[in-house]
Amino acid sequence: MQIRSLALDWRLDSPAIQRDGFFGRVSLSAHDAVFIDPDAISARWTEDIVPGADGRRRTHAERDRGLGRTLSGWMLRRRQETSDLLVRGSGILVCRLRSRGEPLEVVDEDGPGEQIDRLSFLPAVSLVDRQHQMTFPSNGRFLPRRGEDVVLAGSGHPFEEYLAAFEGHIAYDAVYQDLLSTPVERFATVLARNRVGDILALSVPFDEGRLILLPPVVGISPTREASVLLDVVDALAHRPAWTAVPDWLPGYPLPGEDGLADEVDSLRERRDALDAKLDEVSGQLDAKTLPKRMLFTKGRFSFTPAVVEGLRALGFETQANGDVIEIRSEEGDGLVVAEATDEASVGLPAYRRLRDAVDSAVTDGEPHRKPILIVSGSLALDPKRRPIQYSEAVLRGCEANHFCLATSYELFKLVRMALDERTKKGKATLRKRLLETDAVFQAPEPK
């Protein structure tokens, strides 16, 4: 059976998905699956209604030519349609997880006013067990928080495949929390959290229907996203609805059930041990290969840490002092500035930072420390095929002031030799070579 799909304000390019706006004419309950991105809904009032003295946006129903009542009516209509889609139609509603945004207060002199926001269309459901109650969405907080730290829950839910397919392209701008600290897992399926445990993706049951909250993705074509969404919606449509397991069910065992349950527990323990070992070895591999990042990265959070780790591999003690790296060893001390660029060569700003650091050390009466400038240019090219990575002005300055000028590739070759060197004397010789070089540094040829 073909699934009838509709996307509201969510660009999904597929002939199988009908597209419309939130304030369009198409009924949600006439479809099997609806995709909604509520991000732009509040533009209907934020663009036309200015905030009052208290910072809140409000409109008076008696004097706004019907704007307030129209917006309230639209929210009521969409809320009824989403409820019918989920409860009566057993459909699937997929909504991008956004914060509530700026609300609008509709003041009605003839009756109670109303506050609406861009999530006011979400239908309500109350899920209860013996100890807890989850009331969605009234007891939910949709907090504005931004990040890319997405941790999948491993629930086996089809929409986790969507999240896994776009790993590295998920940039959430809101999280879901329950006001009463209700254990959400007792009533719904958590698909992903961030590193501090906030919910980023959630599947909420509405009888046989499912409401899915998903974080936005970036850098993915609408055609690709539509294809993945249709696949996981099809898988979810043919999957039994989620139902909470009652407390009394373990009192009704079946023959052979305990043996299979024990085997599952054993396999999970082995998997957990393997996962822990995998994390441990992966961490060791990341630490071991960190110096390689000096060959292709840039910036203080990627290139600089790689250079620091390389200097440590040579046996230097390192300390970051702003944009300058201070290094110490028995062979001598140094001041290091590292700069990388996508352009062909590094210019004078990096050289001047190093010169200023040297001048400051001299005026402060500090002992002599070797100035070292590490540069990396033409990052898209293989390091062996890069042209000269520093400007002529930088070279003249380093030669005149006896600065050591090294490319990241030459430093990398030195680090590779140090990691392969088994004697303290051998590493000391490598450190000494770096500290005693004036102008352009060349790593020694491996023996």
VOPA-913850 format. One record per residue (C-alpha): x, y, z. Coordinates in steps of 0.25 Angstrom, whole numbers, plus 5000, padded with zeros to 4 digits. Layout:
XYZ;...
//
This chain:
500050005000;500650144996;500750235007;500150375005;501150475010;501150625012;502250725015;501850865021;502950975021;504050855020;504750845007;504650705003;504850674988;504150554984;502950524975;502450434986;502250554995;501250664994;501750804998;500950915004;501051025015;500651015029;499551125026;499251055013;497950985009;498350835009;497750755021;498750675029;497750565033;497650535018;499050475018;499750355025;501050435028;501250575030;502650655031;502550785038;503650885041;503050995050;504251085049;503551195040;502151185046;502351305056;502851395045;501351415043;501351505055;502751545058;502851615045;501551705047;501351715062;502451795070;502751765084;502051845095;502751915107;502851785114;503551715102;502351625099;501551625086;500051635087;498951675078;497551715082;496451635075;495451745074;496451845067;497351755059;496351735047;496251585050;497751555051;497751495065;496551405063;497051365050;498351315056;497651245067;496651175058;497851125049;498551065061;497251005066;496950945052;498350885051;498350835065;497050755062;497650705048;498850655055;498050585066;497150525055;498450485047;499050415059;497850355067;496750335056;497650305045;498850235052;499750325044;501150375046;501450525049;502950565048;503250695053;504650765054;504950795068;504950945070;504751035082;503451105084;504051235079;503351365082;501951355086;500751435082;499651475093;498251495086;497451585095;495951565094;495051665101;493851575100;494551455106;495851385111;497051415103;498051315097;499551305096;500051235083;501351195078;501951125067;501750985074;500251015078;499850915067;500350795074;499250705079;499150665093;499250525100;499350475114;500050345117;499950285130;500450165138;500350125152;501450225157;501650335146;500850415136;501350485124;500550595118;501050645105;501250755100;500750835112;501750775122;502850785112;503950895111;504550915097;505850995101;506651065091;508050995091;509050985080;510050875077;510450755069;510750655080;509750545077;509750415084;508850305078;508050235088;508150095081;506650075082;506549995069;505450095065;505450125049;505650275051;506950245057;507450195043;507050335039;507950395050;509050305047;509050325032;509250475034;510350465045;511150585045;510150675038;509150685050;509150825057;508050835067;507550965072;506550915083;506450805093;505250735100;505050725115;503950685124;503550795134;503150685145;504450605142;503550485137;504350365132;504050385118;504550255114;503350185121;502450245111;503150285099;504450245091;505650335092;506450325079;507550415083;508150505094;509250605095;510450585104;509750635116;508550555114;507550655108;506650585098;506850625083;505950525076;504750455082;503550365077;502250385085;501150285083;499750335080;498950205081;499350135068;499950275062;501350325065;501850465066;503350475064;504250595068;505550605060;506650705060;506950785048;508050735038;508950825030;509750805017;508850695012;508150714999;506550715000;506550594990;507450514999;506750545012;505350515005;505850375001;506350345015;505050395021;504150315012;504950185015;504850205030;503450245030;503150115022;503850035032;503150095043;501750085037;501949935036;502449925051;501549895062;501150015071;502050035083;501349995096;501850005110;502049865116;501149845129;501849815142;501049685144;501549625130;502749555136;501749465144;501349395131;502649325126;502649235113;503449105112;504849135107;504749285110;505749295121;506849225113;506649325102;506649445112;507949395118;508649375105;508149525101;508749575114;510049495112;510149555098;509949695103;510949685113;511949635103;511549745094;511749845105;513149795108;513449805093;512849945092;513749985104;514949925098;514649995085;514550125091;515850105099;516650065086;515950175078;516350275088;517850225088;517750225072;517250375072;518350415082;519450345074;518950405061;518750545066;520050605061;519550565047;518550675048;519550775046;519650735031;518250775027;517550855038;517551005042;517151085054;517451085069;516550965072;517050875062;518450915056;519050975069;518750845078;519350755067;520650845067;520650835082;520450685082;521650675072;522550765081;522250675092;522550555084;523950615082;524050615097;523750765100;522950815111;521850905106;521051015111;520051105103;520051255106;519051315097;519451295083;520851255087;521351125091;522451115101;523350995100;524450945110;525550845110;526950815114;527450855101;526750995102;525451065102;524651125091;523451215087;522551155076;521551215068;520751125058;519851175047;519151095036;518351145024;517651095011;518451205003;519751164997;520551235008;520551295022;520751445023;521351545032;520251545044;520751405049;522251455048;521851585056;521151505067;522451425069;523351555068;522451625078;522551505088;524051505087;524051665089;523151645101;524051535107;525351625105;524751745112;524251655124;525651605126;525351465123;526451365118;526651345103;525651255096;525751205082;524751275073;524051165064;522951195054;522151075049;521451095036;520451015027;519951065014;519151005002;518450905011;517650835000;518950784994;519850664997;520950725007;521950664998;521450744986;521150884993;521851004988;522651104997;521751125009;522251255014;522351395008;523651455004;523451555015;523351445026;524551385021;525351515021;524851545035;525251405040;526651405034;526951545039;526551515054;527051365054;525651305055;525451165052;524451155041;523851015039;522650955031;521650865037;522150755028;523650765032;523150765047;522350645044;523550575039;524350605051;523250555060;523150425052;524650405054;524450435069;523350335071;524250235064;525450275073;525650175084;526850255091;526750385099;528050435092;527350415079;526150495083;527050605089;527850615076;526550645069;526150745079;527450815078;527350815062;526050895063;526550995074;527851025067;527251045053;527251195048;526351225036;525751105028;525750965036;525950835029;525750705036;526850605035;526750495025;526350365032;527550265033;
//
